[in-house]
């Protein structure tokens, strides 16, 4: 992108009252955590198409994550999933991450793949299975202590498929009991992020079916429990940005799992089917960041932005690069919103004026801005092109086929 193109863009934004130097500072602070499972042989529940060159160990997953961070400058942390990323020495895993310029991010327990959990994990009628599941949650806290992780990210597949299959209120109590025990095990600097899913794999009732249930548990547990919003885990037509604004105002928005969905499942690259929704989520966050209330600003400053995608038909590393760049693009567009203009239109009851002020920022091509920003940061102007022209993708083919899988 030429200097001329950026100069024109800068002039255009200055006329709108947007200071691009401040925009670049906010872009510099924007970070996205990538998931270890997004680099390995993982995918939909129907079929995993194995790729040549995918990681064979958690250490190689970190190597690939480091390549994404080197090219984008966006992804200094990597979430791990236990037992998918189980190792004998988590201190060694942490050291390997740090040697690559990374840190270990959220620790994700797995309570949905063991045969014992077919009819529930922490909500199973069998107390021995509930104990086993809760012990695994506590194990993940211990792992987080070793890896220096702050967040325990929770998703439960628990639920039922038929009326009468389970006692819904008993299951509610058992879930709270397990979460309470986990909460007590946290160190003072840790958080538990409670995710939810509208349905699937439980089609009659899901024990954590929506953001309201997750919020209620988080509220009961205390300040170290917050809600994790997955951008694909909602009923069709749900206004996700409304949920975001509500949880921010309640001080309970802990983080995001970015992905996308067309109908039900959620493993598409974020921003591919509804980029405007992603933009509007950032609009609500950036609006709250301007609030006079210090508690609101604190909530916003501690939001964890994470990718949760299992790329199945795509090549793993390019898919991850595309994921984080899509998020960065929509964040950059949201930074161009003139909030004073919106507030003025709202005061005047100017419905179309307010909507236009939001939409106009979305319609800008932020390519000149992002190219200039990356050049200033010493990053490739086009990270995807830089990866495809590098030897990294060819070098890792030596790993062969059949890497670490679910």
ABEGO torsion letter per residue (X at the ends): XBAAAAAAAAAAAAAAGBBAAAAAAAAAABBBBBBAAAABBBEBAABBBBBBGBBABAAAAAAAAAAAAAAAGABABBBBBOAAABBABAAAAAAAAAAAGBBBBBBBBBAAABAAAAAEBAABABAAAAAAAAAAAAAAAAAAAAAGBABBBBBBABEBABBGABBAAAAAAAAAAAAAAAAAABBAABBBBBBBBABOABAABBABABAAAAAAAAAAAEAABBBBBBAABBBBGBBAAAAAAAAAAAGABABBBBBBBAAABAABBBGAABAAAAAAAAAAAAAAAABABAAAAAAAAABBBBBBBBBAABBAAAAAAAAAAAAAAAAAAAAABBAAAAAAAAAAGBAAAAAAAAAAAAABBAAAAAAAAAAAAGBBABAAAAAAABAAAAAAAAAEBGBBBX
